[in-house]
């Protein structure tokens, strides 16, 4: 029996037959089935660029905007869940209130899909110095740190504030806040790079992160992965 990290109820972890027959370690469920059912997987029709859910007959406004700015240099994103109320509540408790153990829930939501995407480098989008000091942990590294080998080569400058606290217009007009660490032994040129973040809202953060990497490694092949869209 385990205690669900979201509702606190005891439950029997789901165990697939494949796991029972395998010698490999597998991840045990961190939340009960009723809580898991509250998270809504993205389904067709989806945007072919950002994986966002589409209304039938309409394109993705965000990606149309980015295509006007970047042309063919568009950023392709993988996402798993629609950002609904359950995702919102989870992120608020994890990021705003600093409930560190919820990283296990976020891992459970994404590890299967992330394991299907192969990259040479996995680069997390970093937390701002202010939020790192407040929470005492980096949220994105906490989620992905034991799922894939992380290359922590992006830095976020102080004073830019959290994207989650901004309006949509403020997000889109926000200035570049990322730089590449001066001392890095990794050469990303001509390699597959997967940017890692938690939520794709407008795409502004991920495009800034991608642009910072391309300014130093112009031949890197960069895509991104988020849990929610």
PyMOL commands that place a pseudoatom at each C-alpha (Angstrom):
pseudoatom trace, name=CA, resn=UNK, resi=1, chain=A, elem=C, hetatm=0, pos=[0.000, 0.000, 0.000]
pseudoatom trace, name=CA, resn=UNK, resi=2, chain=A, elem=C, hetatm=0, pos=[1.127, 3.550, -0.720]
pseudoatom trace, name=CA, resn=UNK, resi=3, chain=A, elem=C, hetatm=0, pos=[-0.175, 6.987, 0.200]
pseudoatom trace, name=CA, resn=UNK, resi=4, chain=A, elem=C, hetatm=0, pos=[-1.232, 9.100, -2.789]
pseudoatom trace, name=CA, resn=UNK, resi=5, chain=A, elem=C, hetatm=0, pos=[0.837, 12.266, -2.925]
pseudoatom trace, name=CA, resn=UNK, resi=6, chain=A, elem=C, hetatm=0, pos=[-2.167, 14.273, -4.110]
pseudoatom trace, name=CA, resn=UNK, resi=7, chain=A, elem=C, hetatm=0, pos=[-5.184, 13.146, -2.064]
pseudoatom trace, name=CA, resn=UNK, resi=8, chain=A, elem=C, hetatm=0, pos=[-3.448, 11.325, 0.791]
pseudoatom trace, name=CA, resn=UNK, resi=9, chain=A, elem=C, hetatm=0, pos=[-5.509, 8.130, 0.407]
pseudoatom trace, name=CA, resn=UNK, resi=10, chain=A, elem=C, hetatm=0, pos=[-3.876, 4.705, 0.615]
pseudoatom trace, name=CA, resn=UNK, resi=11, chain=A, elem=C, hetatm=0, pos=[-3.851, 2.716, -2.626]
pseudoatom trace, name=CA, resn=UNK, resi=12, chain=A, elem=C, hetatm=0, pos=[-2.314, -0.357, -4.206]
pseudoatom trace, name=CA, resn=UNK, resi=13, chain=A, elem=C, hetatm=0, pos=[0.218, 0.729, -6.853]
pseudoatom trace, name=CA, resn=UNK, resi=14, chain=A, elem=C, hetatm=0, pos=[-0.568, -0.292, -10.414]
pseudoatom trace, name=CA, resn=UNK, resi=15, chain=A, elem=C, hetatm=0, pos=[1.822, -3.025, -11.575]
pseudoatom trace, name=CA, resn=UNK, resi=16, chain=A, elem=C, hetatm=0, pos=[1.871, -4.071, -15.197]
pseudoatom trace, name=CA, resn=UNK, resi=17, chain=A, elem=C, hetatm=0, pos=[2.468, -7.732, -16.118]
pseudoatom trace, name=CA, resn=UNK, resi=18, chain=A, elem=C, hetatm=0, pos=[5.466, -6.636, -18.194]
pseudoatom trace, name=CA, resn=UNK, resi=19, chain=A, elem=C, hetatm=0, pos=[7.044, -5.199, -15.044]
pseudoatom trace, name=CA, resn=UNK, resi=20, chain=A, elem=C, hetatm=0, pos=[6.466, -8.422, -13.127]
pseudoatom trace, name=CA, resn=UNK, resi=21, chain=A, elem=C, hetatm=0, pos=[8.275, -10.391, -15.828]
pseudoatom trace, name=CA, resn=UNK, resi=22, chain=A, elem=C, hetatm=0, pos=[11.130, -7.915, -16.221]
pseudoatom trace, name=CA, resn=UNK, resi=23, chain=A, elem=C, hetatm=0, pos=[14.449, -7.855, -14.403]
pseudoatom trace, name=CA, resn=UNK, resi=24, chain=A, elem=C, hetatm=0, pos=[14.644, -4.091, -14.928]
pseudoatom trace, name=CA, resn=UNK, resi=25, chain=A, elem=C, hetatm=0, pos=[13.676, -1.619, -12.250]
pseudoatom trace, name=CA, resn=UNK, resi=26, chain=A, elem=C, hetatm=0, pos=[10.402, 0.178, -12.878]
pseudoatom trace, name=CA, resn=UNK, resi=27, chain=A, elem=C, hetatm=0, pos=[8.830, 3.301, -11.407]
pseudoatom trace, name=CA, resn=UNK, resi=28, chain=A, elem=C, hetatm=0, pos=[6.111, 2.741, -8.853]
pseudoatom trace, name=CA, resn=UNK, resi=29, chain=A, elem=C, hetatm=0, pos=[2.982, 4.882, -8.986]
pseudoatom trace, name=CA, resn=UNK, resi=30, chain=A, elem=C, hetatm=0, pos=[3.005, 8.018, -6.820]
pseudoatom trace, name=CA, resn=UNK, resi=31, chain=A, elem=C, hetatm=0, pos=[-0.712, 8.781, -7.148]
pseudoatom trace, name=CA, resn=UNK, resi=32, chain=A, elem=C, hetatm=0, pos=[-3.924, 6.762, -7.115]
pseudoatom trace, name=CA, resn=UNK, resi=33, chain=A, elem=C, hetatm=0, pos=[-5.997, 6.008, -10.199]
pseudoatom trace, name=CA, resn=UNK, resi=34, chain=A, elem=C, hetatm=0, pos=[-8.774, 8.560, -9.410]
pseudoatom trace, name=CA, resn=UNK, resi=35, chain=A, elem=C, hetatm=0, pos=[-6.190, 11.346, -9.111]
pseudoatom trace, name=CA, resn=UNK, resi=36, chain=A, elem=C, hetatm=0, pos=[-4.399, 10.237, -12.286]
pseudoatom trace, name=CA, resn=UNK, resi=37, chain=A, elem=C, hetatm=0, pos=[-7.719, 10.322, -14.167]
pseudoatom trace, name=CA, resn=UNK, resi=38, chain=A, elem=C, hetatm=0, pos=[-7.981, 14.063, -13.480]
pseudoatom trace, name=CA, resn=UNK, resi=39, chain=A, elem=C, hetatm=0, pos=[-5.055, 14.725, -15.833]
pseudoatom trace, name=CA, resn=UNK, resi=40, chain=A, elem=C, hetatm=0, pos=[-6.220, 15.012, -19.438]
pseudoatom trace, name=CA, resn=UNK, resi=41, chain=A, elem=C, hetatm=0, pos=[-3.921, 13.634, -22.100]
pseudoatom trace, name=CA, resn=UNK, resi=42, chain=A, elem=C, hetatm=0, pos=[-3.561, 15.663, -25.280]
pseudoatom trace, name=CA, resn=UNK, resi=43, chain=A, elem=C, hetatm=0, pos=[-5.460, 14.059, -28.121]
pseudoatom trace, name=CA, resn=UNK, resi=44, chain=A, elem=C, hetatm=0, pos=[-6.049, 14.735, -31.788]
pseudoatom trace, name=CA, resn=UNK, resi=45, chain=A, elem=C, hetatm=0, pos=[-6.453, 17.175, -33.312]
pseudoatom trace, name=CA, resn=UNK, resi=46, chain=A, elem=C, hetatm=0, pos=[-3.107, 18.544, -32.098]
pseudoatom trace, name=CA, resn=UNK, resi=47, chain=A, elem=C, hetatm=0, pos=[-0.835, 21.240, -33.475]
pseudoatom trace, name=CA, resn=UNK, resi=48, chain=A, elem=C, hetatm=0, pos=[1.895, 19.518, -35.488]
pseudoatom trace, name=CA, resn=UNK, resi=49, chain=A, elem=C, hetatm=0, pos=[4.470, 21.989, -34.132]
pseudoatom trace, name=CA, resn=UNK, resi=50, chain=A, elem=C, hetatm=0, pos=[3.780, 22.505, -30.412]
pseudoatom trace, name=CA, resn=UNK, resi=51, chain=A, elem=C, hetatm=0, pos=[1.431, 19.526, -29.694]
pseudoatom trace, name=CA, resn=UNK, resi=52, chain=A, elem=C, hetatm=0, pos=[-1.226, 21.886, -28.335]
pseudoatom trace, name=CA, resn=UNK, resi=53, chain=A, elem=C, hetatm=0, pos=[-4.862, 20.846, -28.530]
pseudoatom trace, name=CA, resn=UNK, resi=54, chain=A, elem=C, hetatm=0, pos=[-6.682, 22.416, -31.475]
pseudoatom trace, name=CA, resn=UNK, resi=55, chain=A, elem=C, hetatm=0, pos=[-10.277, 23.366, -31.966]
pseudoatom trace, name=CA, resn=UNK, resi=56, chain=A, elem=C, hetatm=0, pos=[-11.517, 21.590, -35.093]
pseudoatom trace, name=CA, resn=UNK, resi=57, chain=A, elem=C, hetatm=0, pos=[-10.881, 23.657, -38.195]
pseudoatom trace, name=CA, resn=UNK, resi=58, chain=A, elem=C, hetatm=0, pos=[-8.554, 26.116, -36.497]
pseudoatom trace, name=CA, resn=UNK, resi=59, chain=A, elem=C, hetatm=0, pos=[-4.768, 26.389, -36.450]
pseudoatom trace, name=CA, resn=UNK, resi=60, chain=A, elem=C, hetatm=0, pos=[-2.522, 27.132, -33.502]
pseudoatom trace, name=CA, resn=UNK, resi=61, chain=A, elem=C, hetatm=0, pos=[-2.338, 30.902, -33.087]
pseudoatom trace, name=CA, resn=UNK, resi=62, chain=A, elem=C, hetatm=0, pos=[0.892, 30.712, -31.106]
pseudoatom trace, name=CA, resn=UNK, resi=63, chain=A, elem=C, hetatm=0, pos=[2.772, 28.760, -33.769]
pseudoatom trace, name=CA, resn=UNK, resi=64, chain=A, elem=C, hetatm=0, pos=[1.430, 30.959, -36.562]
pseudoatom trace, name=CA, resn=UNK, resi=65, chain=A, elem=C, hetatm=0, pos=[2.875, 33.910, -34.648]
pseudoatom trace, name=CA, resn=UNK, resi=66, chain=A, elem=C, hetatm=0, pos=[6.240, 32.191, -34.203]
pseudoatom trace, name=CA, resn=UNK, resi=67, chain=A, elem=C, hetatm=0, pos=[6.369, 31.288, -37.889]
pseudoatom trace, name=CA, resn=UNK, resi=68, chain=A, elem=C, hetatm=0, pos=[5.936, 34.962, -38.743]
pseudoatom trace, name=CA, resn=UNK, resi=69, chain=A, elem=C, hetatm=0, pos=[8.944, 35.740, -36.541]
pseudoatom trace, name=CA, resn=UNK, resi=70, chain=A, elem=C, hetatm=0, pos=[11.186, 32.739, -37.191]
pseudoatom trace, name=CA, resn=UNK, resi=71, chain=A, elem=C, hetatm=0, pos=[10.063, 31.471, -40.584]
pseudoatom trace, name=CA, resn=UNK, resi=72, chain=A, elem=C, hetatm=0, pos=[11.349, 27.916, -41.067]
pseudoatom trace, name=CA, resn=UNK, resi=73, chain=A, elem=C, hetatm=0, pos=[13.343, 28.034, -37.823]
pseudoatom trace, name=CA, resn=UNK, resi=74, chain=A, elem=C, hetatm=0, pos=[10.340, 26.927, -35.820]
pseudoatom trace, name=CA, resn=UNK, resi=75, chain=A, elem=C, hetatm=0, pos=[10.693, 25.018, -32.538]
pseudoatom trace, name=CA, resn=UNK, resi=76, chain=A, elem=C, hetatm=0, pos=[8.989, 21.620, -32.391]
pseudoatom trace, name=CA, resn=UNK, resi=77, chain=A, elem=C, hetatm=0, pos=[7.670, 20.682, -28.960]
pseudoatom trace, name=CA, resn=UNK, resi=78, chain=A, elem=C, hetatm=0, pos=[6.524, 17.388, -27.438]
pseudoatom trace, name=CA, resn=UNK, resi=79, chain=A, elem=C, hetatm=0, pos=[3.815, 17.576, -24.765]
pseudoatom trace, name=CA, resn=UNK, resi=80, chain=A, elem=C, hetatm=0, pos=[1.728, 15.024, -22.885]
pseudoatom trace, name=CA, resn=UNK, resi=81, chain=A, elem=C, hetatm=0, pos=[-1.138, 16.692, -20.999]
pseudoatom trace, name=CA, resn=UNK, resi=82, chain=A, elem=C, hetatm=0, pos=[-3.516, 19.585, -21.489]
pseudoatom trace, name=CA, resn=UNK, resi=83, chain=A, elem=C, hetatm=0, pos=[-2.980, 22.280, -18.882]
pseudoatom trace, name=CA, resn=UNK, resi=84, chain=A, elem=C, hetatm=0, pos=[-6.249, 21.816, -17.013]
pseudoatom trace, name=CA, resn=UNK, resi=85, chain=A, elem=C, hetatm=0, pos=[-7.259, 22.468, -13.397]
pseudoatom trace, name=CA, resn=UNK, resi=86, chain=A, elem=C, hetatm=0, pos=[-5.482, 19.367, -12.101]
pseudoatom trace, name=CA, resn=UNK, resi=87, chain=A, elem=C, hetatm=0, pos=[-2.221, 20.432, -13.762]
pseudoatom trace, name=CA, resn=UNK, resi=88, chain=A, elem=C, hetatm=0, pos=[-2.647, 23.975, -12.484]
pseudoatom trace, name=CA, resn=UNK, resi=89, chain=A, elem=C, hetatm=0, pos=[-3.157, 22.847, -8.877]
pseudoatom trace, name=CA, resn=UNK, resi=90, chain=A, elem=C, hetatm=0, pos=[-0.187, 20.475, -9.085]
pseudoatom trace, name=CA, resn=UNK, resi=91, chain=A, elem=C, hetatm=0, pos=[2.130, 23.190, -10.441]
pseudoatom trace, name=CA, resn=UNK, resi=92, chain=A, elem=C, hetatm=0, pos=[0.995, 25.734, -7.850]
pseudoatom trace, name=CA, resn=UNK, resi=93, chain=A, elem=C, hetatm=0, pos=[1.767, 23.360, -4.974]
pseudoatom trace, name=CA, resn=UNK, resi=94, chain=A, elem=C, hetatm=0, pos=[5.067, 22.274, -6.505]
pseudoatom trace, name=CA, resn=UNK, resi=95, chain=A, elem=C, hetatm=0, pos=[6.394, 25.660, -7.632]
pseudoatom trace, name=CA, resn=UNK, resi=96, chain=A, elem=C, hetatm=0, pos=[4.670, 28.373, -5.612]
pseudoatom trace, name=CA, resn=UNK, resi=97, chain=A, elem=C, hetatm=0, pos=[4.472, 26.512, -2.308]
pseudoatom trace, name=CA, resn=UNK, resi=98, chain=A, elem=C, hetatm=0, pos=[7.626, 24.445, -2.806]
pseudoatom trace, name=CA, resn=UNK, resi=99, chain=A, elem=C, hetatm=0, pos=[6.196, 20.966, -2.139]
pseudoatom trace, name=CA, resn=UNK, resi=100, chain=A, elem=C, hetatm=0, pos=[9.310, 19.161, -3.359]
pseudoatom trace, name=CA, resn=UNK, resi=101, chain=A, elem=C, hetatm=0, pos=[7.933, 15.607, -3.179]
pseudoatom trace, name=CA, resn=UNK, resi=102, chain=A, elem=C, hetatm=0, pos=[5.489, 16.412, -5.981]
pseudoatom trace, name=CA, resn=UNK, resi=103, chain=A, elem=C, hetatm=0, pos=[8.359, 15.977, -8.430]
pseudoatom trace, name=CA, resn=UNK, resi=104, chain=A, elem=C, hetatm=0, pos=[7.489, 12.269, -8.193]
pseudoatom trace, name=CA, resn=UNK, resi=105, chain=A, elem=C, hetatm=0, pos=[3.992, 12.966, -9.542]
pseudoatom trace, name=CA, resn=UNK, resi=106, chain=A, elem=C, hetatm=0, pos=[5.380, 15.004, -12.437]
pseudoatom trace, name=CA, resn=UNK, resi=107, chain=A, elem=C, hetatm=0, pos=[7.838, 12.233, -13.220]
pseudoatom trace, name=CA, resn=UNK, resi=108, chain=A, elem=C, hetatm=0, pos=[5.022, 9.706, -13.276]
pseudoatom trace, name=CA, resn=UNK, resi=109, chain=A, elem=C, hetatm=0, pos=[3.106, 11.874, -15.740]
pseudoatom trace, name=CA, resn=UNK, resi=110, chain=A, elem=C, hetatm=0, pos=[5.948, 12.116, -18.248]
pseudoatom trace, name=CA, resn=UNK, resi=111, chain=A, elem=C, hetatm=0, pos=[8.617, 9.444, -17.928]
pseudoatom trace, name=CA, resn=UNK, resi=112, chain=A, elem=C, hetatm=0, pos=[7.125, 7.001, -20.446]
pseudoatom trace, name=CA, resn=UNK, resi=113, chain=A, elem=C, hetatm=0, pos=[6.792, 9.631, -23.186]
pseudoatom trace, name=CA, resn=UNK, resi=114, chain=A, elem=C, hetatm=0, pos=[10.185, 11.151, -22.423]
pseudoatom trace, name=CA, resn=UNK, resi=115, chain=A, elem=C, hetatm=0, pos=[11.859, 7.745, -22.711]
pseudoatom trace, name=CA, resn=UNK, resi=116, chain=A, elem=C, hetatm=0, pos=[10.676, 7.525, -26.330]
pseudoatom trace, name=CA, resn=UNK, resi=117, chain=A, elem=C, hetatm=0, pos=[12.584, 10.666, -27.346]
pseudoatom trace, name=CA, resn=UNK, resi=118, chain=A, elem=C, hetatm=0, pos=[16.291, 10.126, -27.891]
pseudoatom trace, name=CA, resn=UNK, resi=119, chain=A, elem=C, hetatm=0, pos=[18.705, 13.048, -27.709]
pseudoatom trace, name=CA, resn=UNK, resi=120, chain=A, elem=C, hetatm=0, pos=[22.421, 13.578, -27.287]
pseudoatom trace, name=CA, resn=UNK, resi=121, chain=A, elem=C, hetatm=0, pos=[21.912, 16.344, -24.739]
pseudoatom trace, name=CA, resn=UNK, resi=122, chain=A, elem=C, hetatm=0, pos=[19.017, 17.046, -22.374]
pseudoatom trace, name=CA, resn=UNK, resi=123, chain=A, elem=C, hetatm=0, pos=[19.083, 20.711, -21.341]
pseudoatom trace, name=CA, resn=UNK, resi=124, chain=A, elem=C, hetatm=0, pos=[16.740, 21.880, -18.555]
pseudoatom trace, name=CA, resn=UNK, resi=125, chain=A, elem=C, hetatm=0, pos=[15.297, 25.393, -18.603]
pseudoatom trace, name=CA, resn=UNK, resi=126, chain=A, elem=C, hetatm=0, pos=[16.766, 26.874, -15.399]
pseudoatom trace, name=CA, resn=UNK, resi=127, chain=A, elem=C, hetatm=0, pos=[14.985, 28.474, -12.472]
pseudoatom trace, name=CA, resn=UNK, resi=128, chain=A, elem=C, hetatm=0, pos=[15.652, 32.168, -11.762]
pseudoatom trace, name=CA, resn=UNK, resi=129, chain=A, elem=C, hetatm=0, pos=[18.070, 32.957, -8.892]
pseudoatom trace, name=CA, resn=UNK, resi=130, chain=A, elem=C, hetatm=0, pos=[15.212, 34.520, -6.915]
pseudoatom trace, name=CA, resn=UNK, resi=131, chain=A, elem=C, hetatm=0, pos=[13.006, 31.431, -7.108]
pseudoatom trace, name=CA, resn=UNK, resi=132, chain=A, elem=C, hetatm=0, pos=[15.941, 29.113, -6.455]
pseudoatom trace, name=CA, resn=UNK, resi=133, chain=A, elem=C, hetatm=0, pos=[16.652, 31.005, -3.242]
pseudoatom trace, name=CA, resn=UNK, resi=134, chain=A, elem=C, hetatm=0, pos=[12.975, 30.914, -2.275]
pseudoatom trace, name=CA, resn=UNK, resi=135, chain=A, elem=C, hetatm=0, pos=[12.308, 27.224, -3.003]
pseudoatom trace, name=CA, resn=UNK, resi=136, chain=A, elem=C, hetatm=0, pos=[15.803, 25.853, -2.336]
pseudoatom trace, name=CA, resn=UNK, resi=137, chain=A, elem=C, hetatm=0, pos=[15.516, 23.589, -5.390]
pseudoatom trace, name=CA, resn=UNK, resi=138, chain=A, elem=C, hetatm=0, pos=[15.423, 23.899, -9.161]
pseudoatom trace, name=CA, resn=UNK, resi=139, chain=A, elem=C, hetatm=0, pos=[11.984, 22.709, -10.283]
pseudoatom trace, name=CA, resn=UNK, resi=140, chain=A, elem=C, hetatm=0, pos=[12.908, 21.472, -13.760]
pseudoatom trace, name=CA, resn=UNK, resi=141, chain=A, elem=C, hetatm=0, pos=[16.061, 19.646, -12.634]
pseudoatom trace, name=CA, resn=UNK, resi=142, chain=A, elem=C, hetatm=0, pos=[14.033, 18.076, -9.817]
pseudoatom trace, name=CA, resn=UNK, resi=143, chain=A, elem=C, hetatm=0, pos=[11.561, 16.632, -12.328]
pseudoatom trace, name=CA, resn=UNK, resi=144, chain=A, elem=C, hetatm=0, pos=[13.982, 15.354, -14.938]
pseudoatom trace, name=CA, resn=UNK, resi=145, chain=A, elem=C, hetatm=0, pos=[17.197, 14.834, -12.963]
pseudoatom trace, name=CA, resn=UNK, resi=146, chain=A, elem=C, hetatm=0, pos=[16.920, 11.080, -12.490]
pseudoatom trace, name=CA, resn=UNK, resi=147, chain=A, elem=C, hetatm=0, pos=[15.046, 10.403, -15.748]
pseudoatom trace, name=CA, resn=UNK, resi=148, chain=A, elem=C, hetatm=0, pos=[17.732, 11.550, -18.192]
pseudoatom trace, name=CA, resn=UNK, resi=149, chain=A, elem=C, hetatm=0, pos=[21.333, 12.846, -17.922]
pseudoatom trace, name=CA, resn=UNK, resi=150, chain=A, elem=C, hetatm=0, pos=[21.050, 16.631, -17.682]
pseudoatom trace, name=CA, resn=UNK, resi=151, chain=A, elem=C, hetatm=0, pos=[23.388, 19.174, -19.245]
pseudoatom trace, name=CA, resn=UNK, resi=152, chain=A, elem=C, hetatm=0, pos=[22.967, 22.270, -17.073]
pseudoatom trace, name=CA, resn=UNK, resi=153, chain=A, elem=C, hetatm=0, pos=[24.494, 24.775, -19.448]
pseudoatom trace, name=CA, resn=UNK, resi=154, chain=A, elem=C, hetatm=0, pos=[21.753, 27.406, -19.517]
pseudoatom trace, name=CA, resn=UNK, resi=155, chain=A, elem=C, hetatm=0, pos=[21.688, 30.208, -16.957]
pseudoatom trace, name=CA, resn=UNK, resi=156, chain=A, elem=C, hetatm=0, pos=[18.812, 32.553, -16.148]
pseudoatom trace, name=CA, resn=UNK, resi=157, chain=A, elem=C, hetatm=0, pos=[19.587, 36.097, -15.117]
pseudoatom trace, name=CA, resn=UNK, resi=158, chain=A, elem=C, hetatm=0, pos=[18.085, 37.784, -12.042]
pseudoatom trace, name=CA, resn=UNK, resi=159, chain=A, elem=C, hetatm=0, pos=[15.216, 40.244, -12.097]
pseudoatom trace, name=CA, resn=UNK, resi=160, chain=A, elem=C, hetatm=0, pos=[13.064, 38.765, -14.865]
pseudoatom trace, name=CA, resn=UNK, resi=161, chain=A, elem=C, hetatm=0, pos=[10.271, 37.349, -12.709]
pseudoatom trace, name=CA, resn=UNK, resi=162, chain=A, elem=C, hetatm=0, pos=[8.270, 34.171, -13.214]
pseudoatom trace, name=CA, resn=UNK, resi=163, chain=A, elem=C, hetatm=0, pos=[6.381, 33.610, -16.457]
pseudoatom trace, name=CA, resn=UNK, resi=164, chain=A, elem=C, hetatm=0, pos=[3.472, 32.159, -14.472]
pseudoatom trace, name=CA, resn=UNK, resi=165, chain=A, elem=C, hetatm=0, pos=[2.931, 35.534, -12.819]
pseudoatom trace, name=CA, resn=UNK, resi=166, chain=A, elem=C, hetatm=0, pos=[2.672, 37.418, -16.120]
pseudoatom trace, name=CA, resn=UNK, resi=167, chain=A, elem=C, hetatm=0, pos=[-0.232, 38.098, -18.457]
pseudoatom trace, name=CA, resn=UNK, resi=168, chain=A, elem=C, hetatm=0, pos=[-0.191, 36.576, -21.930]
pseudoatom trace, name=CA, resn=UNK, resi=169, chain=A, elem=C, hetatm=0, pos=[0.843, 39.908, -23.455]
pseudoatom trace, name=CA, resn=UNK, resi=170, chain=A, elem=C, hetatm=0, pos=[3.639, 40.294, -20.911]
pseudoatom trace, name=CA, resn=UNK, resi=171, chain=A, elem=C, hetatm=0, pos=[4.883, 36.768, -21.639]
pseudoatom trace, name=CA, resn=UNK, resi=172, chain=A, elem=C, hetatm=0, pos=[5.098, 37.400, -25.365]
pseudoatom trace, name=CA, resn=UNK, resi=173, chain=A, elem=C, hetatm=0, pos=[6.918, 40.716, -24.916]
pseudoatom trace, name=CA, resn=UNK, resi=174, chain=A, elem=C, hetatm=0, pos=[9.369, 39.454, -22.271]
pseudoatom trace, name=CA, resn=UNK, resi=175, chain=A, elem=C, hetatm=0, pos=[13.056, 39.985, -22.955]
pseudoatom trace, name=CA, resn=UNK, resi=176, chain=A, elem=C, hetatm=0, pos=[15.756, 37.355, -23.361]
pseudoatom trace, name=CA, resn=UNK, resi=177, chain=A, elem=C, hetatm=0, pos=[16.768, 36.134, -19.897]
pseudoatom trace, name=CA, resn=UNK, resi=178, chain=A, elem=C, hetatm=0, pos=[19.001, 33.153, -20.737]
pseudoatom trace, name=CA, resn=UNK, resi=179, chain=A, elem=C, hetatm=0, pos=[22.703, 32.834, -21.392]
pseudoatom trace, name=CA, resn=UNK, resi=180, chain=A, elem=C, hetatm=0, pos=[24.985, 29.854, -21.918]
pseudoatom trace, name=CA, resn=UNK, resi=181, chain=A, elem=C, hetatm=0, pos=[27.486, 29.101, -19.165]
pseudoatom trace, name=CA, resn=UNK, resi=182, chain=A, elem=C, hetatm=0, pos=[30.939, 30.295, -20.213]
pseudoatom trace, name=CA, resn=UNK, resi=183, chain=A, elem=C, hetatm=0, pos=[32.651, 27.189, -18.917]
pseudoatom trace, name=CA, resn=UNK, resi=184, chain=A, elem=C, hetatm=0, pos=[31.075, 24.193, -20.607]
pseudoatom trace, name=CA, resn=UNK, resi=185, chain=A, elem=C, hetatm=0, pos=[32.889, 21.172, -21.970]
pseudoatom trace, name=CA, resn=UNK, resi=186, chain=A, elem=C, hetatm=0, pos=[29.893, 20.206, -24.098]
pseudoatom trace, name=CA, resn=UNK, resi=187, chain=A, elem=C, hetatm=0, pos=[29.786, 21.068, -27.786]
pseudoatom trace, name=CA, resn=UNK, resi=188, chain=A, elem=C, hetatm=0, pos=[26.173, 20.886, -28.919]
pseudoatom trace, name=CA, resn=UNK, resi=189, chain=A, elem=C, hetatm=0, pos=[26.841, 21.601, -32.583]
pseudoatom trace, name=CA, resn=UNK, resi=190, chain=A, elem=C, hetatm=0, pos=[25.493, 18.929, -34.933]
pseudoatom trace, name=CA, resn=UNK, resi=191, chain=A, elem=C, hetatm=0, pos=[23.942, 17.082, -31.980]
pseudoatom trace, name=CA, resn=UNK, resi=192, chain=A, elem=C, hetatm=0, pos=[20.321, 16.431, -31.040]
pseudoatom trace, name=CA, resn=UNK, resi=193, chain=A, elem=C, hetatm=0, pos=[19.334, 18.629, -28.106]
pseudoatom trace, name=CA, resn=UNK, resi=194, chain=A, elem=C, hetatm=0, pos=[16.106, 18.341, -26.139]
pseudoatom trace, name=CA, resn=UNK, resi=195, chain=A, elem=C, hetatm=0, pos=[15.092, 21.366, -24.078]
pseudoatom trace, name=CA, resn=UNK, resi=196, chain=A, elem=C, hetatm=0, pos=[13.148, 20.390, -20.958]
pseudoatom trace, name=CA, resn=UNK, resi=197, chain=A, elem=C, hetatm=0, pos=[10.469, 22.497, -19.263]
pseudoatom trace, name=CA, resn=UNK, resi=198, chain=A, elem=C, hetatm=0, pos=[7.240, 21.884, -17.362]
pseudoatom trace, name=CA, resn=UNK, resi=199, chain=A, elem=C, hetatm=0, pos=[4.607, 23.955, -19.207]
pseudoatom trace, name=CA, resn=UNK, resi=200, chain=A, elem=C, hetatm=0, pos=[4.338, 25.316, -22.758]
pseudoatom trace, name=CA, resn=UNK, resi=201, chain=A, elem=C, hetatm=0, pos=[2.014, 28.324, -22.542]
pseudoatom trace, name=CA, resn=UNK, resi=202, chain=A, elem=C, hetatm=0, pos=[2.909, 30.724, -25.365]
pseudoatom trace, name=CA, resn=UNK, resi=203, chain=A, elem=C, hetatm=0, pos=[6.321, 29.228, -26.186]
pseudoatom trace, name=CA, resn=UNK, resi=204, chain=A, elem=C, hetatm=0, pos=[8.171, 32.438, -25.344]
pseudoatom trace, name=CA, resn=UNK, resi=205, chain=A, elem=C, hetatm=0, pos=[10.382, 30.878, -22.656]
pseudoatom trace, name=CA, resn=UNK, resi=206, chain=A, elem=C, hetatm=0, pos=[11.387, 27.919, -24.811]
pseudoatom trace, name=CA, resn=UNK, resi=207, chain=A, elem=C, hetatm=0, pos=[12.143, 30.108, -27.821]
pseudoatom trace, name=CA, resn=UNK, resi=208, chain=A, elem=C, hetatm=0, pos=[14.349, 32.324, -25.650]
pseudoatom trace, name=CA, resn=UNK, resi=209, chain=A, elem=C, hetatm=0, pos=[16.137, 29.232, -24.329]
pseudoatom trace, name=CA, resn=UNK, resi=210, chain=A, elem=C, hetatm=0, pos=[16.526, 27.819, -27.850]
pseudoatom trace, name=CA, resn=UNK, resi=211, chain=A, elem=C, hetatm=0, pos=[17.838, 31.152, -29.165]
pseudoatom trace, name=CA, resn=UNK, resi=212, chain=A, elem=C, hetatm=0, pos=[20.416, 31.373, -26.377]
pseudoatom trace, name=CA, resn=UNK, resi=213, chain=A, elem=C, hetatm=0, pos=[21.748, 27.916, -27.262]
pseudoatom trace, name=CA, resn=UNK, resi=214, chain=A, elem=C, hetatm=0, pos=[21.816, 28.665, -30.994]
pseudoatom trace, name=CA, resn=UNK, resi=215, chain=A, elem=C, hetatm=0, pos=[23.784, 31.863, -30.389]
pseudoatom trace, name=CA, resn=UNK, resi=216, chain=A, elem=C, hetatm=0, pos=[26.651, 29.671, -29.155]
pseudoatom trace, name=CA, resn=UNK, resi=217, chain=A, elem=C, hetatm=0, pos=[25.914, 26.422, -31.000]
pseudoatom trace, name=CA, resn=UNK, resi=218, chain=A, elem=C, hetatm=0, pos=[24.335, 27.465, -34.325]
pseudoatom trace, name=CA, resn=UNK, resi=219, chain=A, elem=C, hetatm=0, pos=[24.371, 23.919, -35.740]
pseudoatom trace, name=CA, resn=UNK, resi=220, chain=A, elem=C, hetatm=0, pos=[22.594, 22.270, -32.825]
pseudoatom trace, name=CA, resn=UNK, resi=221, chain=A, elem=C, hetatm=0, pos=[19.371, 20.402, -33.669]
pseudoatom trace, name=CA, resn=UNK, resi=222, chain=A, elem=C, hetatm=0, pos=[17.020, 21.578, -30.950]
pseudoatom trace, name=CA, resn=UNK, resi=223, chain=A, elem=C, hetatm=0, pos=[13.508, 20.454, -30.025]
pseudoatom trace, name=CA, resn=UNK, resi=224, chain=A, elem=C, hetatm=0, pos=[11.691, 20.684, -26.688]
pseudoatom trace, name=CA, resn=UNK, resi=225, chain=A, elem=C, hetatm=0, pos=[9.637, 18.617, -24.256]
pseudoatom trace, name=CA, resn=UNK, resi=226, chain=A, elem=C, hetatm=0, pos=[7.039, 19.797, -21.742]
pseudoatom trace, name=CA, resn=UNK, resi=227, chain=A, elem=C, hetatm=0, pos=[4.634, 17.906, -19.511]
pseudoatom trace, name=CA, resn=UNK, resi=228, chain=A, elem=C, hetatm=0, pos=[1.734, 20.283, -20.162]
pseudoatom trace, name=CA, resn=UNK, resi=229, chain=A, elem=C, hetatm=0, pos=[0.532, 22.410, -23.073]
for i in range(1, 229): cmd.bond("trace and resi %d" % i, "trace and resi %d" % (i + 1))
show_as sticks, trace
zoom trace
